[in-house]
Amino acid sequence: MPPEDFHRWFGATAYASDSSDQITIWVPSESIRRHIVNQYHDALFAALESLGRADTHVRFVVGGTEEDED
């Protein structure tokens, strides 16, 4: 992935949590969430698989603070 694409789509994301079977990532807007899910699902799955975490689900949540998850 070109650095400018990574910066554009993942630059404003933030780690929220990792419960071993699910990783939660904050994203700033629904449109960015949709784009990441639609365009990068396969690449994210391949990366998790290469780390031995093929059963891990990645959840993208629009928000950015822990209060938003409640």
N, C-alpha and C positions, 0 to 999 in steps of 0.2 A: 504494500500500500504506500503510495507516495506520502511524504510527510505532510504536505498541505491537506490531503484528504483526511489523514489521521487527526490533524489539528482541527479541521472544520467540523468533523462529526464526533470526535471523542474528546476534544480539548476542554469542553465545559462539563464533562461527566465527572462523577466523583464516586469513590468506593463508599458503600453504605455498610455491607455486612457479608460474611461468608459463614454459612452454617454447615459446611461440608457437602450438602446435597443441593444447595442453592446459593448463588452469589447475587447480591442485590447491588445495583448501580443506580445512582441518581442521575437523571438527565434533565436539562433545563426546559424542554418543551415537548409536547406531544408529537410535533412534526419530526423532531430529531429522534425521538424514541422509535417512531414508525420507520424512519429511514434506516436506522441502525438494525432493527429487527429484520426488515425486508432485504437489505443489501449485504449484511455482514453475518447473518445467522450461520451459514455454512463455514465461514472462516473462524468464527468463534467456537463452533462445535469442534472443528478440526484442532484448534489450539487446545481446547480442554481435553480432547481425546489424546493428544500427544503428551499431555501432563498426567495421563492416567485418571482423568476425571470425566469420562464420557457420560456418566450418569448425573452430572451436575447441571442443574438448570440455571440459566442466567436470566434474572428478572430486572427489567429496566423500569424504574419508577420516576414519574415526572414529579419534580420537587427539588429537594436539596437540603432539607434539614431533617433531623431525626423525628421532630414533631410531625412531619408530613406522613411518616410511615404508620402512625397510630390510627 
